[in-house]
Amino acid sequence: MELSYWEIKNWFTAVDYTVVGSGIVGLHTALRLRERFPAAKILVLEKGMLPQGASTKNAGFACFGSLSEIIDDLNAHTEEEVLQLIEKRWKGLQLLRKRLGDQTIDFKPYGGYELFLTDDTTLDYCLSRMTFVNDLLRPLFKADVFSTEHNRFGFGHINEPMIFNPFEAQIDTGNMMQALLKQAVCENILILNQQTVTAFHDRADGVQVALGDFSFHTQKLLFTTNGFATQLLPAEVKPARAQVFITEPIPDLHIKGTFHIDKGYYYFRNVEDRILFGGGRNLDFEGETTTEFGQTEIIQNRLEEMLKTVILPDREVKIAHRWSGIMGMGAQKSPIVRQHSENVYCGVRLGGMGVAIGSLVGTELADLID
């Protein structure tokens, strides 16, 4: 990298805080640092043209877990752990809405629904546990979160009833990220794209950060790279690819809301008069544990089949666009927010809930700084 004196002086000299990753967590980290340290020089480095990972590639669900997901979590975690995690997701959503505003992110409180396919035998068990889960969550939401709803959307091959959650909503992912980027620029936070951190060395006086053959000094280094965390950190995170597509406009589309199938492994929503549909990594966990973007035939075929048989049976639908995102998962669903070494910190492992929990993780990460 050949840099001029001016570039080095303005961007890479006397840097107080360097945030790696310009996604939801990274920008909230930078904005919180600005609140705490008004005069600090804050630099955000992003390896992509736009935020990589999932921040600009997610489905735009303002959610905190479907009933079957929460029941599944209760089988692997304590009630207190599950409640704390849901509380973090809920508080994160409120923080996101407060920072950006509902109009800016196109917040639409249509509610969320969980569908159970006819070959899924878990509906009765989920119904039997619904009252228990509602009682568990009532101190947080002051009302029942889950109730039953008949199949009023005309879905095919599902069992009745559906499970309804009035606290779920949709957002516009692109609007959200544009607004966060604008706020960061307005707060004099420097953002450089197409910059990949290749190494770092924590020293007594700060951190030496390498960008290929160029390096610079920063007082503190904060990683918010989620699914890509293990490329530079020994974090307990595994990448998880999510494949998504969106349809062409569909005349007279009456589906409104966010929808979950199979413990959240499949998810869809309307985007105006289109259907956005994603998921299916449970068909090939090993293959989808990757940092490579792309689609696979096994998952795309399954998504298309479910679109035509479950979501829009007997309708002619065309796919307009396909993409993928990289999430960060782990054996535990709680995010990792910690100090890695003397001057290096990380906020990663969002567990596929970046929209919900990313703002809170970024805030907590920035608050670790003395």
C-alpha positions, 0 to 999 in steps of 0.5 A: 500500500503506497500512502501519501504524507497526507493520508498517513497524517489524517487517517493513520496517525494518533489513532485512539480506537480502531474498530475492525468491521463496519457492521451493526456491532462495529458501528454501534461500538464506534458511536458509543466510543464517540459518546464516551470519548468526544475528542478521540480519533476513531477509525473503522476498518472494513474489508468489503465494499460494504459491511461483510458478513450479515449486516447488509445481507440479513432478512430484516427480522426484528425478532428474539426467537420463535417458540420452538427455538426458545424451547430448544434453548431451554433444553440446553441452557438454564431458564435464567440463561435463556431469559437473559439472552432474550432480554439482551435481544429485546433491549438491543432492538429497543436501542436500535430503534431509539438510535435510528428511529422507526421511520428511518428503519421502516419498522413494521410491527406486523407480528411474527408467526411460526409454521409447523410443516405436516411432517413436523411432529413437534407442534403439540409439544410446543403447544404444551410448553407455550404457557410455561414459556409465556410465564417465563417471559411475562416479567420482561414483556408484561403480556403473553408473547405467544398465542395461536392463530389460524392459517389465514394466509393460505399456506400449504402443507402445514399443521394448524394452528400457527403460533403468533408473536405480536412483538416481532416486526420487520425492518429495512436492512439497507435503510438501517445500515445506511443510517448507521453509516451516516451517523458515524460520518456525522460523528467524525468517525473515519471509515475505510473500506476494502481494508483487511487487517492481516495481523496485529501485535499488542504492545505496552504502548498500544497495538500495531495493526498490519494492513498487508504491507502497511502498518499503523499504531492505535491505542486500542483495537476492537474486533467486531467481525463475528463469523470471520472472528477466528481468522485473527482471534482464537474465539469460540465462533464458527461461521455459518452461511445463510442463503437467501432469495427474493422473488419478483413482485407478486400481484395481490400478495396478502402475506404480511409479517415475519415467519419461521419454520423448523426452529428458525432454520427457515424464515420468510417475510414479505418485502412490500409485494415480494417474498424474501425466503432464506435458510436451510443450512440444517440440510448441510451443516458441514458445508455451510460452516464456511466464510465463502459466499455463494449458493448450493443446489441442495439448499436452493432447490429446497427453498424453491420447493417450499416457496411453491408448496408451502408459502405460495401453493399453486402460484407462479413465482419467479426468483429475482435475486439470490445472495448469502450472508455469513453469521457467527455461531457457537456452542453457546448462544450468548455473544462473546464480549470480552477483553482479548489482551491488554489493548485488544477487545472483541464483540462476536458470536451474534448467533444469527440475531445480529439485528436484535443484539448487535446494538447492545453488543457494540455498546457493551464492547465500547464500555469495556474500555477504561 
